[in-house]
Amino acid sequence: MSYYSAIIFLAIVITLIMDILVYGNDIIEKEQKLRIYIISMIMIISATCEWMGVIMDGKDIGLRPLHILVKMIELSTAPAIAVLCSELFSALKYRKYFMGVLAAHGILEVLSGFYGFIYYVDDANYYRHGSYYWVYILTYLSGMILFMCVLLRESRRYYSTNRMIMIVIPAFFLMGLGMQYMNSSIRVTWLCTAVDVFIIYNLYSELTQKLDGLTHLLNRRSYENRLSQMKENTMIFFFDVDKFKKMNDTYGHAMGDKVLIEIGAAIYTVFGKKGRCYRIGGDEFCAMICSKEGEPDKYIYDFYEELENRRSQERKLPDVSVGYAWYTPEKESVAEVIAEADRVMYERKRQKGMNQYAAKGNRR
């Protein structure tokens, strides 16, 4: 029992250390900090309730109502952790549905405290699984599957994320769950959960440092790091929004931000599956595709088509000038190619009319 108490204590300490780090992190937005604090609170409450339940198991029958209450709280709240962790990385498309499922599950767990169909505390004050305990397991595992899907999707979106860690996070938890299932005296799930959430926080913090907060493309710091490490043939595209200052002055900065978000999304739609997309300045973007061969003009044509599709929804979207150049490591430096792509882009900006495709570039 003392070993188990130490496990719960360590899990809570790890969670509190994470909260201290979150509090001092100036990069994470206030809303996301609040979400992490809520996750921490649920973990601490659930772990404490489990510990109290174990302490009371088979003890004084007068503790039975309290025993039922702590199991009710633990089993109602624990499945929410994986769903809230998913929201750290991406807004859930069907959020209302997931929250509705969690709410319905919570109601069932509360009712089970009285009727015993999912779990119950018997007349000797022992906690038991009911015939519908699978409802809790299914809800918990569904949250874990959702979390795994979100991690894998975001690992593809943010390119350089180590996908192995995306597998390790849920695997580590399932390992602890499996140990406890095979031997009920090995109660390490909350320690595994605390370690997992700590890793998730560090992963999220790392991603936050790499991303542009407005467009969610990679930021200038990531762009410069990429340039310093580039060693393979690469198509480099530069984008500049035409008359963006006039857009801001005419319609305001809120509209300007919306324009940047839409253009960033258009760039990612066309270039994101094959390469890396960056916002490198106020209205300047870059995309890099590593390849020995390719059709840059086709990418640019597709980009303008995507932009035109979005313009049908938002008529105020301005045109974008695009330039490109090929980087071949054995022929020239990165700096020379960047200068060439930039020159082509500004030449196009000077020569073209609005919405006219006349991109130019040199293949080396």
QUIKAHU-V471575 format. One record per pair of residues at least 24 apart in sequence whose ideal C-beta (glycine too) atoms are under 10 Angstrom apart, sorted by the first residue. I is the first residue (numbers start at 1). J is the second residue. If there is no record, write none. Layout:
# QUIKAHU-V471575
I J
I J
This chain:
# QUIKAHU-V471575
1 51
1 54
1 55
1 185
3 185
3 186
3 187
4 50
4 51
4 54
4 55
4 185
4 186
4 187
4 188
4 190
5 51
5 54
5 55
5 187
6 191
7 47
7 51
7 186
7 187
7 188
7 189
7 190
7 191
7 192
7 194
8 44
8 47
8 48
8 50
8 51
8 52
8 54
8 187
8 188
8 190
8 191
8 194
9 47
9 51
9 191
10 190
10 191
10 194
10 195
11 43
11 44
11 47
11 48
11 51
11 188
11 189
11 190
11 191
11 192
11 193
11 194
11 195
11 197
12 40
12 43
12 44
12 47
12 48
12 51
12 190
12 191
12 194
13 194
14 40
14 43
14 190
14 191
14 193
14 194
14 195
14 197
14 198
15 39
15 40
15 41
15 42
15 43
15 44
15 47
15 190
15 193
15 194
15 195
15 197
15 198
15 201
16 40
16 44
16 194
17 194
17 198
18 43
18 194
18 197
18 198
18 199
18 200
18 201
18 202
19 44
19 201
21 198
21 201
21 202
21 205
22 201
22 204
22 205
25 201
25 204
25 205
25 208
25 209
27 204
27 205
27 206
27 208
27 209
27 211
27 213
28 88
28 201
28 204
28 205
28 208
28 209
29 208
29 213
32 87
32 88
32 89
32 204
32 205
32 208
35 84
35 85
35 87
35 88
35 204
36 84
36 85
36 88
36 197
36 200
36 201
36 204
36 205
38 80
38 81
38 84
38 87
39 80
39 81
39 82
39 83
39 84
39 85
39 87
39 88
39 193
39 197
39 200
39 201
40 81
40 194
40 197
40 201
41 77
42 73
42 76
42 77
42 78
42 79
42 80
42 81
42 84
43 77
43 78
43 81
43 190
43 193
43 194
43 197
44 190
44 194
45 70
45 73
45 74
45 77
45 78
46 70
46 73
46 74
46 75
46 76
46 77
46 78
46 79
46 80
46 81
46 190
46 193
47 74
47 78
47 189
47 190
47 191
47 193
47 194
48 73
48 74
48 190
49 73
49 74
49 75
49 76
49 77
49 78
50 74
50 75
50 78
50 127
50 187
50 189
50 190
51 187
51 190
53 121
53 127
54 127
54 187
56 121
56 125
56 126
56 127
57 121
57 124
57 125
57 126
57 127
58 122
58 124
58 125
58 126
58 127
59 124
59 125
59 126
60 125
61 121
61 123
61 124
61 125
62 125
63 121
63 125
64 121
64 122
64 123
64 124
64 125
64 126
65 113
65 121
65 125
66 121
66 125
67 113
67 121
67 125
67 126
67 127
68 112
68 113
68 114
68 116
68 119
68 120
68 121
68 125
68 127
69 110
69 113
69 121
70 113
70 121
70 127
71 109
71 112
71 113
71 118
71 119
71 120
71 121
71 127
72 106
72 109
72 110
72 111
72 112
72 113
72 114
72 119
72 121
73 106
73 109
73 110
73 113
74 109
74 119
74 190
75 105
75 106
75 108
75 109
75 110
75 112
75 113
75 118
75 119
75 133
75 135
75 136
75 139
75 140
76 102
76 103
76 105
76 106
76 107
76 108
76 109
76 110
76 112
76 113
76 136
77 102
77 106
77 109
78 109
78 136
78 139
78 140
78 143
78 189
78 190
78 193
79 105
79 106
79 109
79 136
79 137
79 138
79 139
79 140
79 141
79 142
79 143
79 144
80 105
80 106
80 139
80 140
80 143
81 140
81 143
81 144
81 147
81 173
81 193
81 196
81 197
82 139
82 140
82 141
82 142
82 143
82 144
82 145
82 146
82 147
82 148
82 150
82 170
82 173
82 193
82 196
82 197
83 139
83 142
83 143
83 144
83 146
83 147
83 150
84 143
84 147
84 197
85 143
85 144
85 146
85 147
85 150
85 151
85 169
85 193
85 196
85 197
85 200
85 201
85 204
86 143
86 144
86 146
86 147
86 148
86 149
86 150
86 151
86 154
86 200
87 147
87 150
88 147
88 150
88 154
88 197
88 200
88 201
88 203
88 204
88 207
88 208
89 147
89 150
89 151
89 153
89 154
89 155
89 157
89 158
89 200
89 203
89 204
89 207
90 149
90 150
90 151
90 153
90 154
90 157
90 216
92 146
92 150
94 146
98 142
98 143
98 146
101 139
101 142
101 143
102 139
102 142
102 143
104 135
104 139
105 135
105 136
105 138
105 139
105 140
105 142
105 143
106 139
108 132
108 135
108 136
108 139
109 135
109 136
109 139
112 136
137 177
140 177
141 174
141 177
144 169
144 170
144 173
144 174
144 177
145 170
147 173
147 196
147 200
151 200
151 203
154 203
154 204
154 207
155 203
155 207
156 272
156 273
157 207
157 211
157 216
157 217
157 218
157 268
157 272
157 273
157 277
158 206
158 207
158 210
158 211
158 216
158 217
158 218
158 222
158 276
159 210
159 218
159 222
159 226
159 272
159 275
159 276
159 277
160 206
160 207
160 210
160 218
160 222
160 225
160 226
160 229
160 276
161 203
161 206
161 207
161 210
162 203
162 206
165 199
165 200
165 202
165 203
165 206
166 203
168 196
168 199
169 195
169 196
169 197
169 199
169 200
169 203
170 196
171 196
172 196
172 199
173 197
210 278
211 278
211 279
212 260
212 264
212 277
212 278
212 279
212 280
212 285
213 279
214 256
214 257
214 258
214 260
214 261
214 264
214 279
215 257
215 260
215 261
215 262
215 263
215 264
215 265
215 267
215 268
215 277
215 278
215 279
215 285
216 261
216 264
216 265
216 268
216 277
216 279
217 260
217 261
217 263
217 264
217 265
217 267
217 268
217 271
217 272
217 276
217 277
217 278
217 279
217 280
217 285
217 286
217 287
218 268
218 276
218 277
218 278
218 279
218 280
218 286
218 288
219 278
219 279
219 280
220 278
220 279
220 280
220 281
220 284
220 286
221 278
221 280
222 276
222 278
222 279
222 280
223 276
223 277
223 278
223 279
223 280
223 281
223 285
223 286
223 288
224 278
224 280
226 276
226 278
226 286
226 288
226 334
227 286
227 288
227 327
227 334
227 335
227 337
227 338
228 334
229 334
230 288
230 290
230 327
230 329
230 334
230 337
231 290
231 327
231 329
231 334
232 290
232 291
232 292
232 327
232 328
232 329
233 289
233 290
233 291
233 292
233 293
233 294
233 326
233 327
233 328
233 329
233 330
233 331
233 364
234 275
234 276
234 288
234 289
234 290
234 291
234 292
234 294
234 325
234 326
234 327
234 328
234 329
234 334
234 337
235 271
235 274
235 275
235 287
235 288
235 289
235 290
235 291
235 293
235 294
235 295
235 296
235 299
235 324
235 325
235 326
235 327
235 337
235 341
235 361
235 363
236 275
236 286
236 287
236 288
236 289
236 296
236 323
236 324
236 325
236 326
236 327
236 334
236 337
236 338
236 340
236 341
236 342
236 361
237 267
237 270
237 271
237 275
237 277
237 285
237 286
237 287
237 288
237 289
237 296
237 299
237 300
237 303
237 322
237 323
237 324
237 325
237 341
237 344
237 345
237 359
237 361
238 280
238 284
238 285
238 286
238 287
238 321
238 322
238 323
238 324
238 325
238 338
238 340
238 341
238 342
238 343
238 344
238 345
238 346
238 348
239 263
239 264
239 266
239 267
239 271
239 277
239 278
239 279
239 280
239 283
239 284
239 285
239 286
239 287
239 300
239 303
239 320
239 321
239 322
239 323
239 324
239 345
240 281
240 282
240 283
240 284
240 285
240 320
240 321
240 322
240 323
240 342
240 345
240 346
240 348
240 349
241 282
241 283
241 284
241 285
241 317
241 318
241 319
241 320
241 321
242 283
242 318
242 319
242 320
242 321
242 349
242 352
242 354
242 355
243 283
243 318
243 319
243 349
243 354
244 282
244 283
244 284
244 318
244 320
245 282
245 283
246 318
247 283
247 316
247 317
247 318
248 282
248 283
250 316
251 316
255 314
255 316
256 282
256 283
256 318
258 314
258 316
258 317
259 283
259 314
259 316
259 317
259 318
259 320
260 285
262 306
262 307
262 310
262 311
262 313
262 314
262 316
262 317
263 303
263 306
263 307
263 310
263 317
263 318
263 320
265 306
265 307
265 310
266 302
266 303
266 304
266 305
266 306
266 307
266 308
266 309
266 310
266 311
266 317
266 320
267 303
267 306
267 307
267 320
267 322
268 306
269 302
269 303
269 306
269 307
269 309
269 310
270 298
270 299
270 300
270 301
270 302
270 303
270 304
270 305
270 306
270 307
271 299
271 300
271 302
271 303
274 299
275 299
283 318
283 320
284 342
284 345
285 320
285 322
286 338
286 341
286 342
287 322
287 324
288 327
289 324
290 327
291 326
292 326
292 328
293 363
294 324
294 326
294 363
295 363
296 322
296 323
296 324
296 325
296 326
296 359
296 361
296 362
296 363
297 324
297 357
297 359
297 360
297 361
299 324
299 359
300 324
300 348
300 357
300 358
300 359
300 361
301 357
301 359
303 357
303 359
304 355
304 356
304 357
304 359
305 357
307 355
308 355
311 355
318 354
318 355
319 349
319 352
319 353
319 354
319 355
319 356
319 357
320 345
320 348
320 349
320 355
321 345
321 346
321 347
321 348
321 349
321 350
321 351
321 352
321 358
321 359
322 348
322 349
322 352
322 357
322 358
322 359
322 360
322 361
323 347
323 348
323 349
323 359
323 360
323 361
324 348
324 359
324 360
324 361
324 362
324 363
325 361
325 362
325 363
325 364
326 361
326 362
326 363
326 364
327 364
328 363
328 364
331 364
332 364
336 364
337 362
337 364
340 364
